[in-house]
Amino acid sequence: MARGGRCRRRSMTSQSHGSVSQPKHPAQAAYAEVSVIMPVPQEADIIRAVISLYADELRPYSRILKKRLAEHAGFKESEAKDFDAERLRVLCEASVNLNVRSEEGGEWSVELVGEEPTFVDIYDEIDVYSGETWLAAESYFRALEQNPNCTLPGGRYATALELAQRRLPFLAGFTLGRICHFTQIATSKRKLLGYANGRIVPYASSLSVVKAQCAERQFPHVASSVDLPALPIADWNAARATLQDILATATMQDSLSVPLSNIKRIFRSLHRLELSETALGHGKLTDLLRDEKFHDVCTIQLQDRGYVVVPARGAPAGAGAA
């Protein structure tokens, strides 16, 4: 069995439920060691960051704009997350040089007034790269499998920065936006890259390999690094009812969504159930919650701080709403 965990047999149980400094090159400054809070950017800083994203063919979504502002100021990505996206939006809307666009899932982006954008759609699933490029990429990533320190940063953007810095011949001439898209295709379609422990790794070393094997057999996947007490595995009925309850409780607390990263923890801590996507035949939690069996329960949206789970329109109230 590949690294990253194991499959186990368990019966499934149904239960009820300020001014910034001169910018550095992004690939050099992304993870600078600092311990102070990121200052409020000035209009000139924001415009400079947006111009640099145009040059990279990256649409300046709020989450990407925050990262680029942090890079230019010499801050780590973690400090960028602490900066309020709504505050940044107010600053962008106050500029006569910028247009702010609302995007799906509560996201927003910025465009330069009078500038024609030529952004790469990093989520596009169309593979536009040559066979020669993929052969070279496959050779490179397979060679990394032999290196115990073969991991790349977590996330497409950070990985694209790292790959750009390595000046790989098969990526010569690619903008950062193009490398982000290349990373997306290498992960989602070509299966050259995957994830393990929050980082991108060669696919053979990824958690996806283990989880795909578990999903094929509909076995729960158990992370080898987590020592948690055994809980009943939720079947389809229990998973649906419990998620309805979680979302109803969030609504009662005036929250419109629940972070995707919190769903399994809430299942465990409040409902004493294990939500296992592989036991229900899926390799990813996002794929499970997008299954037709959940279409009347929830939807998945990408927002500024990551993926969130939102009640489906017209979804029935769960036990938490009673």
Secondary structure as GFF3:
##gff-version 3
##sequence-region A 1 322
A	DSSP	beta_strand	6	7	.	.	.	ID=ss1
A	DSSP	beta_strand	12	13	.	.	.	ID=ss2
A	DSSP	alpha_helix	26	29	.	.	.	ID=ss3
A	DSSP	alpha_helix	43	55	.	.	.	ID=ss4
A	DSSP	alpha_helix	62	73	.	.	.	ID=ss5
A	DSSP	alpha_helix	77	81	.	.	.	ID=ss6
A	DSSP	alpha_helix	85	93	.	.	.	ID=ss7
A	DSSP	beta_strand	98	102	.	.	.	ID=ss8
A	DSSP	three_ten_helix	104	106	.	.	.	ID=ss9
A	DSSP	beta_strand	108	112	.	.	.	ID=ss10
A	DSSP	alpha_helix	131	144	.	.	.	ID=ss11
A	DSSP	alpha_helix	156	165	.	.	.	ID=ss12
A	DSSP	three_ten_helix	169	171	.	.	.	ID=ss13
A	DSSP	alpha_helix	176	188	.	.	.	ID=ss14
A	DSSP	beta_strand	193	196	.	.	.	ID=ss15
A	DSSP	beta_strand	199	202	.	.	.	ID=ss16
A	DSSP	three_ten_helix	203	205	.	.	.	ID=ss17
A	DSSP	alpha_helix	207	217	.	.	.	ID=ss18
A	DSSP	beta_strand	221	222	.	.	.	ID=ss19
A	DSSP	beta_strand	233	234	.	.	.	ID=ss20
A	DSSP	alpha_helix	236	252	.	.	.	ID=ss21
A	DSSP	beta_strand	258	259	.	.	.	ID=ss22
A	DSSP	alpha_helix	260	271	.	.	.	ID=ss23
A	DSSP	alpha_helix	285	289	.	.	.	ID=ss24
A	DSSP	three_ten_helix	292	294	.	.	.	ID=ss25
A	DSSP	beta_strand	298	303	.	.	.	ID=ss26
A	DSSP	beta_strand	306	311	.	.	.	ID=ss27
A	DSSP	three_ten_helix	319	321	.	.	.	ID=ss28
###
